[in-house]
Amino acid sequence: VALNEEPLRPDTLTYMVLGEQLVATELHLGLKIYYGEYDSSLSLIDLLNCAEVLFESVFGDVLPKEIKAAILKSHNYTFSNTLATIRIEKSIWTNKDQGYSIDFKITHHRHKPV
């Protein structure tokens, strides 16, 4: 980075488990893109890779192609099966750098909090 250029803040990937005692009710991966006008494809691929591992660990199956596409295109998407609801949610920030968040959530139906 040249001295007159502003350094880019790194994107941030987070993981959270919500639940009660020994039962997980929601698994959440979150990606924060600080500079939306720059190419964030590598960060989205990192989120996709983590989502694939998490989905396979939970369901023993590969991540459906519709969910993969929603992550890579940063689109909202909801998928449900008999065990859980999977959501991809994009939140655009109202800042000058056009940052945004992409969240991948698995919410278990049987153990959903009331």
N, CA, C and O atoms as CSV, one atom per row, in Angstrom:
chain,resi,resn,atom,element,x,y,z
A,1,VAL,N,N,0.857,-1.179,0.000
A,1,VAL,CA,C,0.000,0.000,0.000
A,1,VAL,C,C,0.895,1.231,0.000
A,1,VAL,O,O,1.808,1.353,0.816
A,2,ALA,N,N,0.621,2.125,-0.915
A,2,ALA,CA,C,1.383,3.375,-0.962
A,2,ALA,C,C,0.987,4.243,0.229
A,2,ALA,O,O,-0.098,4.083,0.789
A,3,LEU,N,N,1.860,5.150,0.609
A,3,LEU,CA,C,1.599,5.990,1.782
A,3,LEU,C,C,0.362,6.869,1.614
A,3,LEU,O,O,-0.289,7.215,2.600
A,4,ASN,N,N,0.033,7.230,0.377
A,4,ASN,CA,C,-1.118,8.107,0.174
A,4,ASN,C,C,-2.427,7.331,0.002
A,4,ASN,O,O,-3.485,7.942,-0.149
A,5,GLU,N,N,-2.373,6.012,0.022
A,5,GLU,CA,C,-3.584,5.211,-0.114
A,5,GLU,C,C,-4.081,4.776,1.261
A,5,GLU,O,O,-3.300,4.530,2.179
A,6,GLU,N,N,-5.406,4.689,1.373
A,6,GLU,CA,C,-5.978,4.195,2.621
A,6,GLU,C,C,-5.918,2.669,2.620
A,6,GLU,O,O,-6.307,2.051,1.629
A,7,PRO,N,N,-5.451,2.050,3.685
A,7,PRO,CA,C,-5.462,0.581,3.732
A,7,PRO,C,C,-6.898,0.075,3.868
A,7,PRO,O,O,-7.735,0.723,4.497
A,8,LEU,N,N,-7.172,-1.070,3.281
A,8,LEU,CA,C,-8.499,-1.672,3.389
A,8,LEU,C,C,-8.620,-2.421,4.702
A,8,LEU,O,O,-7.691,-3.107,5.127
A,9,ARG,N,N,-9.756,-2.285,5.331
A,9,ARG,CA,C,-10.036,-3.089,6.516
A,9,ARG,C,C,-10.375,-4.499,6.050
A,9,ARG,O,O,-11.036,-4.656,5.023
A,10,PRO,N,N,-9.955,-5.498,6.754
A,10,PRO,CA,C,-10.295,-6.859,6.328
A,10,PRO,C,C,-11.776,-7.138,6.567
A,10,PRO,O,O,-12.388,-6.589,7.483
A,11,ASP,N,N,-12.337,-8.001,5.725
A,11,ASP,CA,C,-13.691,-8.482,5.966
A,11,ASP,C,C,-13.641,-9.418,7.166
A,11,ASP,O,O,-12.584,-9.963,7.485
A,12,THR,N,N,-14.770,-9.608,7.830
A,12,THR,CA,C,-14.807,-10.397,9.058
A,12,THR,C,C,-15.823,-11.518,8.933
A,12,THR,O,O,-16.963,-11.287,8.528
A,13,LEU,N,N,-15.414,-12.728,9.279
A,13,LEU,CA,C,-16.295,-13.886,9.287
A,13,LEU,C,C,-16.461,-14.337,10.735
A,13,LEU,O,O,-15.476,-14.567,11.436
A,14,THR,N,N,-17.716,-14.462,11.181
A,14,THR,CA,C,-17.988,-14.863,12.561
A,14,THR,C,C,-18.851,-16.126,12.583
A,14,THR,O,O,-19.533,-16.448,11.610
A,15,TYR,N,N,-18.807,-16.827,13.705
A,15,TYR,CA,C,-19.585,-18.039,13.912
A,15,TYR,C,C,-20.207,-17.974,15.296
A,15,TYR,O,O,-19.538,-17.633,16.271
A,16,MET,N,N,-21.501,-18.304,15.378
A,16,MET,CA,C,-22.185,-18.253,16.664
A,16,MET,C,C,-23.143,-19.441,16.773
A,16,MET,O,O,-23.779,-19.833,15.794
A,17,VAL,N,N,-23.234,-19.999,17.968
A,17,VAL,CA,C,-24.183,-21.066,18.266
A,17,VAL,C,C,-25.118,-20.556,19.345
A,17,VAL,O,O,-24.669,-20.111,20.401
A,18,LEU,N,N,-26.417,-20.618,19.085
A,18,LEU,CA,C,-27.421,-20.245,20.080
A,18,LEU,C,C,-28.121,-21.512,20.549
A,18,LEU,O,O,-28.307,-22.450,19.774
A,19,GLY,N,N,-28.505,-21.536,21.812
A,19,GLY,CA,C,-29.195,-22.709,22.318
A,19,GLY,C,C,-29.410,-22.645,23.803
A,19,GLY,O,O,-29.230,-21.605,24.438
A,20,GLU,N,N,-29.800,-23.782,24.347
A,20,GLU,CA,C,-30.049,-23.898,25.774
A,20,GLU,C,C,-29.302,-25.115,26.291
A,20,GLU,O,O,-29.512,-26.226,25.804
A,21,GLN,N,N,-28.455,-24.920,27.245
A,21,GLN,CA,C,-27.649,-25.974,27.868
A,21,GLN,C,C,-26.948,-26.816,26.809
A,21,GLN,O,O,-25.961,-26.354,26.236
A,22,LEU,N,N,-27.407,-28.015,26.528
A,22,LEU,CA,C,-26.730,-28.918,25.604
A,22,LEU,C,C,-27.390,-29.007,24.228
A,22,LEU,O,O,-26.994,-29.838,23.411
A,23,VAL,N,N,-28.392,-28.163,23.958
A,23,VAL,CA,C,-29.130,-28.239,22.699
A,23,VAL,C,C,-28.905,-26.965,21.896
A,23,VAL,O,O,-29.237,-25.871,22.353
A,24,ALA,N,N,-28.341,-27.106,20.699
A,24,ALA,CA,C,-28.165,-25.957,19.797
A,24,ALA,C,C,-29.465,-25.737,19.036
A,24,ALA,O,O,-30.014,-26.673,18.453
A,25,THR,N,N,-29.955,-24.507,19.041
A,25,THR,CA,C,-31.181,-24.181,18.317
A,25,THR,C,C,-30.905,-23.404,17.034
A,25,THR,O,O,-31.697,-23.461,16.093
A,26,GLU,N,N,-29.795,-22.682,16.990
A,26,GLU,CA,C,-29.454,-21.922,15.784
A,26,GLU,C,C,-27.942,-21.878,15.612
A,26,GLU,O,O,-27.193,-21.651,16.563
A,27,LEU,N,N,-27.514,-22.100,14.373
A,27,LEU,CA,C,-26.115,-21.977,13.983
A,27,LEU,C,C,-26.035,-20.806,13.020
A,27,LEU,O,O,-26.836,-20.707,12.091
A,28,HIS,N,N,-25.086,-19.932,13.234
A,28,HIS,CA,C,-25.042,-18.686,12.486
A,28,HIS,C,C,-23.624,-18.390,12.022
A,28,HIS,O,O,-22.696,-18.330,12.828
A,29,LEU,N,N,-23.463,-18.204,10.701
A,29,LEU,CA,C,-22.224,-17.705,10.122
A,29,LEU,C,C,-22.512,-16.302,9.624
A,29,LEU,O,O,-23.526,-16.079,8.962
A,30,GLY,N,N,-21.654,-15.365,9.924
A,30,GLY,CA,C,-21.868,-13.991,9.483
A,30,GLY,C,C,-20.623,-13.437,8.813
A,30,GLY,O,O,-19.515,-13.578,9.330
A,31,LEU,N,N,-20.808,-12.808,7.666
A,31,LEU,CA,C,-19.708,-12.174,6.953
A,31,LEU,C,C,-19.983,-10.682,6.873
A,31,LEU,O,O,-21.049,-10.266,6.419
A,32,LYS,N,N,-19.033,-9.885,7.307
A,32,LYS,CA,C,-19.150,-8.431,7.214
A,32,LYS,C,C,-18.171,-7.944,6.146
A,32,LYS,O,O,-16.965,-8.168,6.249
A,33,ILE,N,N,-18.697,-7.282,5.127
A,33,ILE,CA,C,-17.909,-6.704,4.045
A,33,ILE,C,C,-17.843,-5.206,4.312
A,33,ILE,O,O,-18.862,-4.519,4.233
A,34,TYR,N,N,-16.676,-4.702,4.622
A,34,TYR,CA,C,-16.551,-3.302,5.017
A,34,TYR,C,C,-16.555,-2.332,3.842
A,34,TYR,O,O,-17.021,-1.200,3.977
A,35,TYR,N,N,-16.045,-2.758,2.698
A,35,TYR,CA,C,-16.005,-1.890,1.522
A,35,TYR,C,C,-16.748,-2.573,0.381
A,35,TYR,O,O,-16.166,-3.365,-0.362
A,36,GLY,N,N,-18.027,-2.266,0.246
A,36,GLY,CA,C,-18.883,-2.934,-0.727
A,36,GLY,C,C,-18.550,-2.649,-2.166
A,36,GLY,O,O,-18.923,-3.424,-3.047
A,37,GLU,N,N,-17.858,-1.560,-2.435
A,37,GLU,CA,C,-17.548,-1.229,-3.823
A,37,GLU,C,C,-16.353,-2.023,-4.361
A,37,GLU,O,O,-16.108,-2.009,-5.567
A,38,TYR,N,N,-15.607,-2.712,-3.494
A,38,TYR,CA,C,-14.474,-3.523,-3.923
A,38,TYR,C,C,-14.911,-4.967,-4.125
A,38,TYR,O,O,-15.936,-5.391,-3.593
A,39,ASP,N,N,-14.140,-5.711,-4.885
A,39,ASP,CA,C,-14.432,-7.116,-5.142
A,39,ASP,C,C,-14.339,-7.911,-3.844
A,39,ASP,O,O,-13.282,-7.967,-3.216
A,40,SER,N,N,-15.439,-8.518,-3.453
A,40,SER,CA,C,-15.469,-9.290,-2.204
A,40,SER,C,C,-15.641,-10.780,-2.479
A,40,SER,O,O,-16.034,-11.534,-1.589
A,41,SER,N,N,-15.351,-11.209,-3.706
A,41,SER,CA,C,-15.600,-12.605,-4.079
A,41,SER,C,C,-14.810,-13.600,-3.232
A,41,SER,O,O,-15.325,-14.674,-2.918
A,42,LEU,N,N,-13.578,-13.273,-2.856
A,42,LEU,CA,C,-12.801,-14.207,-2.028
A,42,LEU,C,C,-13.427,-14.391,-0.652
A,42,LEU,O,O,-13.439,-15.497,-0.113
A,43,SER,N,N,-13.946,-13.307,-0.088
A,43,SER,CA,C,-14.613,-13.403,1.223
A,43,SER,C,C,-15.902,-14.208,1.107
A,43,SER,O,O,-16.225,-14.990,2.001
A,44,LEU,N,N,-16.645,-14.023,0.010
A,44,LEU,CA,C,-17.871,-14.799,-0.192
A,44,LEU,C,C,-17.562,-16.282,-0.378
A,44,LEU,O,O,-18.323,-17.133,0.083
A,45,ILE,N,N,-16.457,-16.597,-1.046
A,45,ILE,CA,C,-16.041,-17.994,-1.206
A,45,ILE,C,C,-15.668,-18.588,0.155
A,45,ILE,O,O,-15.972,-19.751,0.424
A,46,ASP,N,N,-15.014,-17.805,1.013
A,46,ASP,CA,C,-14.709,-18.282,2.372
A,46,ASP,C,C,-15.994,-18.585,3.138
A,46,ASP,O,O,-16.089,-19.609,3.815
A,47,LEU,N,N,-16.989,-17.692,3.032
A,47,LEU,CA,C,-18.282,-17.931,3.687
A,47,LEU,C,C,-18.928,-19.193,3.131
A,47,LEU,O,O,-19.445,-20.016,3.887
A,48,LEU,N,N,-18.899,-19.345,1.811
A,48,LEU,CA,C,-19.474,-20.536,1.187
A,48,LEU,C,C,-18.783,-21.804,1.679
A,48,LEU,O,O,-19.455,-22.785,1.997
A,49,ASN,N,N,-17.471,-21.800,1.745
A,49,ASN,CA,C,-16.740,-22.983,2.222
A,49,ASN,C,C,-17.141,-23.347,3.646
A,49,ASN,O,O,-17.335,-24.522,3.957
A,50,CYS,N,N,-17.264,-22.349,4.507
A,50,CYS,CA,C,-17.679,-22.604,5.897
A,50,CYS,C,C,-19.120,-23.095,5.950
A,50,CYS,O,O,-19.439,-23.994,6.729
A,51,ALA,N,N,-19.998,-22.512,5.124
A,51,ALA,CA,C,-21.403,-22.935,5.084
A,51,ALA,C,C,-21.520,-24.380,4.606
A,51,ALA,O,O,-22.356,-25.134,5.104
A,52,GLU,N,N,-20.689,-24.765,3.647
A,52,GLU,CA,C,-20.714,-26.150,3.158
A,52,GLU,C,C,-20.318,-27.125,4.260
A,52,GLU,O,O,-20.954,-28.166,4.425
A,53,VAL,N,N,-19.285,-26.802,5.004
A,53,VAL,CA,C,-18.841,-27.667,6.107
A,53,VAL,C,C,-19.919,-27.751,7.185
A,53,VAL,O,O,-20.227,-28.838,7.675
A,54,LEU,N,N,-20.488,-26.613,7.550
A,54,LEU,CA,C,-21.523,-26.581,8.582
A,54,LEU,C,C,-22.753,-27.362,8.143
A,54,LEU,O,O,-23.274,-28.165,8.916
A,55,PHE,N,N,-23.228,-27.145,6.919
A,55,PHE,CA,C,-24.404,-27.845,6.407
A,55,PHE,C,C,-24.171,-29.351,6.379
A,55,PHE,O,O,-25.031,-30.126,6.798
A,56,GLU,N,N,-23.011,-29.761,5.886
A,56,GLU,CA,C,-22.714,-31.192,5.821
A,56,GLU,C,C,-22.615,-31.806,7.221
A,56,GLU,O,O,-23.029,-32.948,7.425
A,57,SER,N,N,-22.070,-31.058,8.183
A,57,SER,CA,C,-21.980,-31.551,9.557
A,57,SER,C,C,-23.354,-31.719,10.188
A,57,SER,O,O,-23.579,-32.658,10.951
A,58,VAL,N,N,-24.270,-30.815,9.875
A,58,VAL,CA,C,-25.607,-30.859,10.463
A,58,VAL,C,C,-26.487,-31.894,9.772
A,58,VAL,O,O,-27.160,-32.681,10.438
A,59,PHE,N,N,-26.487,-31.896,8.432
A,59,PHE,CA,C,-27.439,-32.718,7.678
A,59,PHE,C,C,-26.829,-33.956,7.027
A,59,PHE,O,O,-27.563,-34.821,6.549
A,60,GLY,N,N,-25.495,-34.058,6.998
A,60,GLY,CA,C,-24.866,-35.208,6.356
A,60,GLY,C,C,-25.054,-35.212,4.856
A,60,GLY,O,O,-25.036,-36.272,4.230
A,61,ASP,N,N,-25.234,-34.041,4.269
A,61,ASP,CA,C,-25.504,-33.912,2.835
A,61,ASP,C,C,-24.779,-32.673,2.313
A,61,ASP,O,O,-24.316,-31.837,3.089
A,62,VAL,N,N,-24.688,-32.569,0.998
A,62,VAL,CA,C,-24.032,-31.400,0.406
A,62,VAL,C,C,-24.993,-30.209,0.402
A,62,VAL,O,O,-26.211,-30.378,0.352
A,63,LEU,N,N,-24.432,-29.028,0.454
A,63,LEU,CA,C,-25.205,-27.795,0.428
A,63,LEU,C,C,-25.913,-27.678,-0.922
A,63,LEU,O,O,-25.262,-27.783,-1.961
A,64,PRO,N,N,-27.248,-27.461,-0.931
A,64,PRO,CA,C,-27.972,-27.335,-2.196
A,64,PRO,C,C,-27.444,-26.186,-3.058
A,64,PRO,O,O,-27.004,-25.159,-2.541
A,65,LYS,N,N,-27.494,-26.374,-4.370
A,65,LYS,CA,C,-26.940,-25.383,-5.297
A,65,LYS,C,C,-27.634,-24.032,-5.202
A,65,LYS,O,O,-27.007,-23.005,-5.461
A,66,GLU,N,N,-28.918,-24.007,-4.836
A,66,GLU,CA,C,-29.633,-22.738,-4.689
A,66,GLU,C,C,-29.066,-21.904,-3.540
A,66,GLU,O,O,-28.992,-20.679,-3.625
A,67,ILE,N,N,-28.670,-22.582,-2.473
A,67,ILE,CA,C,-28.073,-21.882,-1.330
A,67,ILE,C,C,-26.678,-21.396,-1.698
A,67,ILE,O,O,-26.294,-20.283,-1.341
A,68,LYS,N,N,-25.918,-22.224,-2.410
A,68,LYS,CA,C,-24.591,-21.807,-2.865
A,68,LYS,C,C,-24.685,-20.550,-3.718
A,68,LYS,O,O,-23.919,-19.604,-3.532
A,69,ALA,N,N,-25.631,-20.545,-4.656
A,69,ALA,CA,C,-25.802,-19.389,-5.547
A,69,ALA,C,C,-26.197,-18.142,-4.765
A,69,ALA,O,O,-25.705,-17.050,-5.051
A,70,ALA,N,N,-27.082,-18.293,-3.780
A,70,ALA,CA,C,-27.515,-17.143,-2.978
A,70,ALA,C,C,-26.347,-16.539,-2.211
A,70,ALA,O,O,-26.252,-15.317,-2.091
A,71,ILE,N,N,-25.458,-17.377,-1.691
A,71,ILE,CA,C,-24.287,-16.873,-0.967
A,71,ILE,C,C,-23.361,-16.131,-1.922
A,71,ILE,O,O,-22.949,-15.006,-1.638
A,72,LEU,N,N,-23.034,-16.748,-3.046
A,72,LEU,CA,C,-22.083,-16.138,-3.981
A,72,LEU,C,C,-22.613,-14.863,-4.629
A,72,LEU,O,O,-21.843,-13.968,-4.976
A,73,LYS,N,N,-23.954,-14.785,-4.790
A,73,LYS,CA,C,-24.558,-13.592,-5.391
A,73,LYS,C,C,-25.041,-12.594,-4.341
A,73,LYS,O,O,-25.571,-11.536,-4.681
A,74,SER,N,N,-24.857,-12.932,-3.066
A,74,SER,CA,C,-25.294,-12.083,-1.950
A,74,SER,C,C,-26.781,-11.755,-2.032
A,74,SER,O,O,-27.184,-10.598,-1.910
A,75,HIS,N,N,-27.594,-12.797,-2.243
A,75,HIS,CA,C,-29.049,-12.625,-2.330
A,75,HIS,C,C,-29.736,-13.259,-1.129
A,75,HIS,O,O,-29.250,-14.242,-0.570
A,76,ASN,N,N,-30.862,-12.691,-0.740
A,76,ASN,CA,C,-31.678,-13.292,0.310
A,76,ASN,C,C,-32.288,-14.588,-0.225
A,76,ASN,O,O,-32.683,-14.674,-1.388
A,77,TYR,N,N,-32.355,-15.591,0.648
A,77,TYR,CA,C,-32.913,-16.882,0.244
A,77,TYR,C,C,-33.315,-17.649,1.495
A,77,TYR,O,O,-32.627,-17.584,2.514
A,78,THR,N,N,-34.435,-18.383,1.420
A,78,THR,CA,C,-34.886,-19.232,2.525
A,78,THR,C,C,-35.153,-20.627,1.993
A,78,THR,O,O,-35.793,-20.796,0.956
A,79,PHE,N,N,-34.658,-21.625,2.711
A,79,PHE,CA,C,-34.821,-23.030,2.360
A,79,PHE,C,C,-35.252,-23.764,3.622
A,79,PHE,O,O,-34.650,-23.585,4.681
A,80,SER,N,N,-36.293,-24.589,3.516
A,80,SER,CA,C,-36.743,-25.365,4.679
A,80,SER,C,C,-36.809,-26.835,4.328
A,80,SER,O,O,-37.152,-27.207,3.206
A,81,ASN,N,N,-36.478,-27.665,5.301
A,81,ASN,CA,C,-36.713,-29.097,5.193
A,81,ASN,C,C,-37.394,-29.533,6.482
A,81,ASN,O,O,-37.802,-28.686,7.276
A,82,THR,N,N,-37.522,-30.809,6.700
A,82,THR,CA,C,-38.263,-31.273,7.882
A,82,THR,C,C,-37.550,-30.965,9.191
A,82,THR,O,O,-38.194,-30.904,10.238
A,83,LEU,N,N,-36.234,-30.769,9.154
A,83,LEU,CA,C,-35.472,-30.530,10.376
A,83,LEU,C,C,-35.241,-29.061,10.705
A,83,LEU,O,O,-35.203,-28.681,11.875
A,84,ALA,N,N,-35.083,-28.225,9.661
A,84,ALA,CA,C,-34.621,-26.864,9.928
A,84,ALA,C,C,-34.989,-25.902,8.808
A,84,ALA,O,O,-35.432,-26.300,7.730
A,85,THR,N,N,-34.792,-24.637,9.099
A,85,THR,CA,C,-34.897,-23.576,8.097
A,85,THR,C,C,-33.512,-22.966,7.931
A,85,THR,O,O,-32.833,-22.652,8.909
A,86,ILE,N,N,-33.110,-22.805,6.682
A,86,ILE,CA,C,-31.819,-22.214,6.368
A,86,ILE,C,C,-32.098,-20.871,5.697
A,86,ILE,O,O,-32.887,-20.795,4.756
A,87,ARG,N,N,-31.452,-19.819,6.180
A,87,ARG,CA,C,-31.668,-18.484,5.630
A,87,ARG,C,C,-30.344,-17.851,5.234
A,87,ARG,O,O,-29.340,-17.961,5.939
A,88,ILE,N,N,-30.372,-17.187,4.086
A,88,ILE,CA,C,-29.292,-16.312,3.658
A,88,ILE,C,C,-29.902,-14.920,3.683
A,88,ILE,O,O,-30.899,-14.670,3.006
A,89,GLU,N,N,-29.318,-14.012,4.453
A,89,GLU,CA,C,-29.864,-12.664,4.586
A,89,GLU,C,C,-28.770,-11.629,4.367
A,89,GLU,O,O,-27.700,-11.690,4.973
A,90,LYS,N,N,-29.064,-10.677,3.485
A,90,LYS,CA,C,-28.123,-9.593,3.226
A,90,LYS,C,C,-28.664,-8.318,3.852
A,90,LYS,O,O,-29.832,-7.973,3.668
A,91,SER,N,N,-27.815,-7.621,4.592
A,91,SER,CA,C,-28.170,-6.335,5.193
A,91,SER,C,C,-27.192,-5.289,4.675
A,91,SER,O,O,-25.988,-5.386,4.909
A,92,ILE,N,N,-27.706,-4.306,3.982
A,92,ILE,CA,C,-26.856,-3.239,3.451
A,92,ILE,C,C,-26.746,-2.143,4.491
A,92,ILE,O,O,-27.752,-1.705,5.049
A,93,TRP,N,N,-25.530,-1.701,4.751
A,93,TRP,CA,C,-25.288,-0.657,5.731
A,93,TRP,C,C,-25.465,0.705,5.079
A,93,TRP,O,O,-25.253,0.871,3.878
A,94,THR,N,N,-25.850,1.652,5.876
A,94,THR,CA,C,-25.988,3.025,5.366
A,94,THR,C,C,-24.737,3.817,5.716
A,94,THR,O,O,-24.774,4.758,6.509
A,95,ASN,N,N,-23.630,3.413,5.104
A,95,ASN,CA,C,-22.381,4.132,5.318
A,95,ASN,C,C,-21.786,4.524,3.966
A,95,ASN,O,O,-22.227,4.029,2.929
A,96,LYS,N,N,-20.825,5.377,3.971
A,96,LYS,CA,C,-20.256,5.870,2.722
A,96,LYS,C,C,-19.485,4.810,1.951
A,96,LYS,O,O,-19.267,4.961,0.749
A,97,ASP,N,N,-19.072,3.746,2.616
A,97,ASP,CA,C,-18.278,2.708,1.968
A,97,ASP,C,C,-19.119,1.563,1.405
A,97,ASP,O,O,-18.568,0.598,0.876
A,98,GLN,N,N,-20.434,1.658,1.511
A,98,GLN,CA,C,-21.364,0.660,0.965
A,98,GLN,C,C,-21.111,-0.738,1.519
A,98,GLN,O,O,-21.202,-1.727,0.793
A,99,GLY,N,N,-20.794,-0.812,2.807
A,99,GLY,CA,C,-20.574,-2.104,3.438
A,99,GLY,C,C,-21.879,-2.869,3.600
A,99,GLY,O,O,-22.968,-2.305,3.493
A,100,TYR,N,N,-21.743,-4.165,3.860
A,100,TYR,CA,C,-22.932,-4.987,4.062
A,100,TYR,C,C,-22.565,-6.253,4.829
A,100,TYR,O,O,-21.392,-6.585,4.999
A,101,SER,N,N,-23.605,-6.949,5.288
A,101,SER,CA,C,-23.446,-8.222,5.985
A,101,SER,C,C,-24.199,-9.296,5.220
A,101,SER,O,O,-25.261,-9.044,4.650
A,102,ILE,N,N,-23.641,-10.486,5.215
A,102,ILE,CA,C,-24.330,-11.670,4.687
A,102,ILE,C,C,-24.374,-12.671,5.836
A,102,ILE,O,O,-23.339,-13.024,6.401
A,103,ASP,N,N,-25.575,-13.125,6.176
A,103,ASP,CA,C,-25.739,-14.083,7.263
A,103,ASP,C,C,-26.267,-15.410,6.725
A,103,ASP,O,O,-27.182,-15.442,5.902
A,104,PHE,N,N,-25.679,-16.496,7.202
A,104,PHE,CA,C,-26.118,-17.853,6.895
A,104,PHE,C,C,-26.575,-18.453,8.218
A,104,PHE,O,O,-25.777,-18.616,9.140
A,105,LYS,N,N,-27.867,-18.783,8.309
A,105,LYS,CA,C,-28.419,-19.279,9.577
A,105,LYS,C,C,-29.134,-20.604,9.368
A,105,LYS,O,O,-29.888,-20.775,8.410
A,106,ILE,N,N,-28.885,-21.532,10.275
A,106,ILE,CA,C,-29.637,-22.787,10.334
A,106,ILE,C,C,-30.397,-22.769,11.645
A,106,ILE,O,O,-29.789,-22.739,12.716
A,107,THR,N,N,-31.733,-22.788,11.572
A,107,THR,CA,C,-32.578,-22.804,12.765
A,107,THR,C,C,-33.297,-24.144,12.829
A,107,THR,O,O,-34.069,-24.491,11.934
A,108,HIS,N,N,-33.036,-24.889,13.893
A,108,HIS,CA,C,-33.613,-26.217,14.087
A,108,HIS,C,C,-35.074,-26.074,14.492
A,108,HIS,O,O,-35.387,-25.339,15.429
A,109,HIS,N,N,-35.992,-26.782,13.781
A,109,HIS,CA,C,-37.427,-26.668,14.061
A,109,HIS,C,C,-37.821,-27.267,15.408
A,109,HIS,O,O,-38.574,-26.654,16.165
A,110,ARG,N,N,-37.330,-28.429,15.702
A,110,ARG,CA,C,-37.769,-29.139,16.908
A,110,ARG,C,C,-37.325,-28.467,18.179
A,110,ARG,O,O,-38.016,-28.551,19.194
A,111,HIS,N,N,-36.202,-27.810,18.151
A,111,HIS,CA,C,-35.655,-27.193,19.369
A,111,HIS,C,C,-35.693,-25.669,19.313
A,111,HIS,O,O,-34.949,-24.997,20.029
A,112,LYS,N,N,-36.563,-25.125,18.459
A,112,LYS,CA,C,-36.656,-23.673,18.310
A,112,LYS,C,C,-37.102,-23.039,19.627
A,112,LYS,O,O,-38.033,-23.535,20.262
A,113,PRO,N,N,-36.449,-21.946,20.048
A,113,PRO,CA,C,-36.879,-21.292,21.284
A,113,PRO,C,C,-38.277,-20.695,21.123
A,113,PRO,O,O,-38.651,-20.243,20.042
A,114,VAL,N,N,-39.028,-20.702,22.200
A,114,VAL,CA,C,-40.398,-20.182,22.166
A,114,VAL,C,C,-40.402,-18.698,22.401
A,114,VAL,O,O,-41.465,-18.077,22.410
